[in-house]
Amino acid sequence: MPDGKTLYDEDFVAWSRQQAKALREAARPGSNQNLDWENLAEEIEGLGISQRSAVGSHIMRIIQHLAKLDHSPAAEPRNGWRRSVRLARIKVEQRLDENPSLRSEVSQIIQDEMRRGLEYAIADLEEHGEIDEVDANALRRTRYTPEQILGDWFPPEPGR
């Protein structure tokens, strides 16, 4: 395992987990350091959790906009939705490059964010009168694969 500084530079999430564990171990009886060990460990661990949360936020946005592209009959703002998806995909890839340990969690993050992304899409479509309750319920059952979410896939244009 790389030393702390190298791991910090190569995978912040893994580093934060390692450091939180080390702090908790150092807090065991016999330590003569007057530190708030548990809260220090939680704060450092929280820094890594925020990286996971950022990946989830980008994935949720991708799902939201893919669903709108998939179900909205509107001609505009389709280009904006595609740009948003492309940008979010780049941001996810950047976070995963910076934190390789998160790659093993991508499927779970997608599963966690699927419902939220779909619900945001439904709310947007309802706001513009583009979806009824029957279609909204069908959209809630939609599932996008990790390859569709993180690859270069886009739903076909309406009427094609």
Disulfide bonds with the S-S distance in Angstrom:
none
